[in-house]
Amino acid sequence: MKLCILGGGLTGLSLAKSLVKKGLSVDIFLSKKNLDFDSSRTIGISNDNLIYFNKEILDIKKLLWDIKKIEIYSDNLKSEKILNFENNNKTLFAILRNYELQSKLLTSLKKEKLCKFRNNFNYQLSSFKNYGLIINCENNNYFSKKYFARRLKKKYDSFAYTTILKHKKITNNVASQIFTKNGPLAFLPISELKTSVVYSIKGKKKINLEELIKKYNTKYSIINFGTSNFFELKSSNLRTYYHKNILAFGDLLHRLHPLAGQGFNMTIRDIQDLSNLIDLKLKNGLEIDNSICEDFQNITRHKNYLFSSGIDFIYEFFNLETKMNNNIISKSVRLIGKNKFLNSTFKYIANRGFRI
Ligand SMILES: Cc1cc2nc3c(=O)[nH]c(=O)nc-3n(C[C@H](O)[C@H](O)[C@H](O)COP(=O)(O)OP(=O)(O)OC[C@H]3O[C@@H](n4cnc5c(N)ncnc54)[C@H](O)[C@@H]3O)c2cc1C
């Protein structure tokens, strides 16, 4: 029986590729938005997720730029380093450009006989009656509004600004994040000559991004700034993951503040969980249908909720310090970060989520 995926973003395409690799037939319904590539966006994927992605989804090694160290600074401690993560010069995570990943997935899926692309997405349930399972990877389509509106939502009253810096050549494998008074600012290297920037700024829409970046940049000799983009930041957690044979997936299940770069990482872990459930069904000669939805929800929902809450806690933790106008929290974090056990635990969770 055919499976159907709604959405041709990173989530829909990665999931489709993993299903096709198992010999399953998949129809992907694309919306126009899926084909609008944003060149200013990059994504950090953790080491364990990369191993899984390269093996079970698609070999993307050529797209990756390795990050071997993460440094965290705070405006409140005169930009002093408060946390440092590294692992004997091993890769902690890698950065790649969203549109390069999306194009590679699209090109690869177009060559697959088991995969068909459909553009005429009409929202009549009758058009989907031949599918055993429909996996919805879009936030704003008919199904999302009708069946997946009950979410725990939060607006951060913030906007994330993204751009890419071109700079003079530098050994560039250290990512850094500064908790500024405006919000978290991340420098994410993508080559010796380019670094992507994500700046989440509270409450302001009209800002001079270039001036703000220059203010906090101590490392790069900037040549120019690429095009920039911005997103209103929200987080949400879906209460019920499925309706009949429609399973919600990706950002529709969990949307996070980007400060820890974990949104798509959570989705890769979900793909892994769904994939394991599918393997079990196939091994037992069973159809892939709506029965998998409840199992998937039971396995993932509590982990995802806990993880999202953890990211939100980090955001609120540093936000509180700005509200209190002191540096007690940064000083405590610096102390905690020096503890070897806690430092390794943070690294472990960022890499694997809540998986033993
Ligand atoms: C600025 C930014 C940086 C990110 N960096 C990372 C990262 O380094 N590593 C990682 O694993 N994930 C990261 N994410 C989350 C990741 O981009 C999404 O999970 C992923 O792109 C989902 O894409 P899609 O194509 O499947 O979904 P689509 O439905 O095609 O796209 C969903 C859109 O919503 C945007 N979005 C995602 N989260 C939020 C949010 N909280 N508020 C507003 N818009 C949002 C996505 O970026 C995307 O443009 C980041 C998100 C943002 C907004």
Ligand as a Chemical Component Dictionary entry (heavy atoms), coordinates in Angstrom:
data_LIG
# 
_chem_comp.id                   LIG 
_chem_comp.type                 NON-POLYMER 
_chem_comp.pdbx_formal_charge   0 
_chem_comp.three_letter_code    LIG 
# 
loop_
_chem_comp_atom.comp_id 
_chem_comp_atom.atom_id 
_chem_comp_atom.alt_atom_id 
_chem_comp_atom.type_symbol 
_chem_comp_atom.charge 
_chem_comp_atom.model_Cartn_x 
_chem_comp_atom.model_Cartn_y 
_chem_comp_atom.model_Cartn_z 
_chem_comp_atom.pdbx_ordinal 
LIG C1  C1  C 0 16.576 30.650 12.593 1  
LIG C2  C2  C 0 16.441 29.160 12.746 2  
LIG C3  C3  C 0 17.585 28.388 12.899 3  
LIG C4  C4  C 0 17.479 27.004 13.065 4  
LIG N1  N1  N 0 18.609 26.259 13.235 5  
LIG C5  C5  C 0 18.516 24.919 13.408 6  
LIG C6  C6  C 0 19.691 24.130 13.602 7  
LIG O1  O1  O 0 20.810 24.615 13.609 8  
LIG N2  N2  N 0 19.529 22.786 13.801 9  
LIG C7  C7  C 0 18.295 22.202 13.809 10 
LIG O2  O2  O 0 18.222 20.990 14.022 11 
LIG N3  N3  N 0 17.168 22.934 13.609 12 
LIG C8  C8  C 0 17.251 24.273 13.403 13 
LIG N4  N4  N 0 16.110 25.011 13.184 14 
LIG C9  C9  C 0 14.825 24.330 12.999 15 
LIG C10 C10 C 0 14.746 23.840 11.537 16 
LIG O3  O3  O 0 15.038 24.906 10.668 17 
LIG C11 C11 C 0 13.372 23.288 11.225 18 
LIG O4  O4  O 0 13.101 22.232 12.113 19 
LIG C12 C12 C 0 13.347 22.738 9.819  20 
LIG O5  O5  O 0 13.803 23.707 8.902  21 
LIG C13 C13 C 0 11.945 22.313 9.456  22 
LIG O6  O6  O 0 11.878 22.459 8.121  23 
LIG P1  P1  P 0 10.846 21.810 7.156  24 
LIG O7  O7  O 0 11.386 22.162 5.832  25 
LIG O8  O8  O 0 10.635 20.410 7.485  26 
LIG O9  O9  O 0 9.492  22.503 7.498  27 
LIG P2  P2  P 0 8.699  23.601 6.689  28 
LIG O10 O10 O 0 7.261  23.478 7.055  29 
LIG O11 O11 O 0 9.040  23.580 5.250  30 
LIG O12 O12 O 0 9.289  24.889 7.291  31 
LIG C14 C14 C 0 8.941  25.336 8.511  32 
LIG C15 C15 C 0 9.495  26.729 8.593  33 
LIG O13 O13 O 0 9.345  27.229 9.898  34 
LIG C16 C16 C 0 10.590 27.706 10.355 35 
LIG N5  N5  N 0 10.708 27.567 11.805 36 
LIG C17 C17 C 0 11.189 26.501 12.476 37 
LIG N6  N6  N 0 11.179 26.705 13.803 38 
LIG C18 C18 C 0 10.684 27.940 13.974 39 
LIG C19 C19 C 0 10.406 28.741 15.113 40 
LIG N7  N7  N 0 10.664 28.331 16.359 41 
LIG N8  N8  N 0 9.845  29.959 14.911 42 
LIG C20 C20 C 0 9.598  30.405 13.648 43 
LIG N9  N9  N 0 9.867  29.712 12.542 44 
LIG C21 C21 C 0 10.381 28.494 12.699 45 
LIG C22 C22 C 0 11.556 26.793 9.649  46 
LIG O14 O14 O 0 12.823 27.310 9.689  47 
LIG C23 C23 C 0 10.973 26.708 8.284  48 
LIG O15 O15 O 0 11.316 27.818 7.523  49 
LIG C24 C24 C 0 16.200 26.395 13.048 50 
LIG C25 C25 C 0 15.050 27.181 12.901 51 
LIG C26 C26 C 0 15.159 28.562 12.761 52 
LIG C27 C27 C 0 13.925 29.394 12.608 53 
# 
loop_
_chem_comp_bond.comp_id 
_chem_comp_bond.atom_id_1 
_chem_comp_bond.atom_id_2 
_chem_comp_bond.value_order 
_chem_comp_bond.pdbx_ordinal 
LIG C1  C2  SING 1  
LIG C2  C3  SING 2  
LIG C2  C26 DOUB 3  
LIG C3  C4  DOUB 4  
LIG C4  N1  SING 5  
LIG C4  C24 SING 6  
LIG N1  C5  DOUB 7  
LIG C5  C6  SING 8  
LIG C5  C8  SING 9  
LIG C6  O1  DOUB 10 
LIG C6  N2  SING 11 
LIG N2  C7  SING 12 
LIG C7  O2  DOUB 13 
LIG C7  N3  SING 14 
LIG N3  C8  DOUB 15 
LIG C8  N4  SING 16 
LIG N4  C9  SING 17 
LIG N4  C24 SING 18 
LIG C9  C10 SING 19 
LIG C10 O3  SING 20 
LIG C10 C11 SING 21 
LIG C11 O4  SING 22 
LIG C11 C12 SING 23 
LIG C12 O5  SING 24 
LIG C12 C13 SING 25 
LIG C13 O6  SING 26 
LIG O6  P1  SING 27 
LIG P1  O7  DOUB 28 
LIG P1  O8  SING 29 
LIG P1  O9  SING 30 
LIG O9  P2  SING 31 
LIG P2  O10 DOUB 32 
LIG P2  O11 SING 33 
LIG P2  O12 SING 34 
LIG O12 C14 SING 35 
LIG C14 C15 SING 36 
LIG C15 O13 SING 37 
LIG C15 C23 SING 38 
LIG O13 C16 SING 39 
LIG C16 N5  SING 40 
LIG C16 C22 SING 41 
LIG N5  C17 SING 42 
LIG N5  C21 SING 43 
LIG C17 N6  DOUB 44 
LIG N6  C18 SING 45 
LIG C18 C19 SING 46 
LIG C18 C21 DOUB 47 
LIG C19 N7  SING 48 
LIG C19 N8  DOUB 49 
LIG N8  C20 SING 50 
LIG C20 N9  DOUB 51 
LIG N9  C21 SING 52 
LIG C22 O14 SING 53 
LIG C22 C23 SING 54 
LIG C23 O15 SING 55 
LIG C24 C25 DOUB 56 
LIG C25 C26 SING 57 
LIG C26 C27 SING 58 
# 
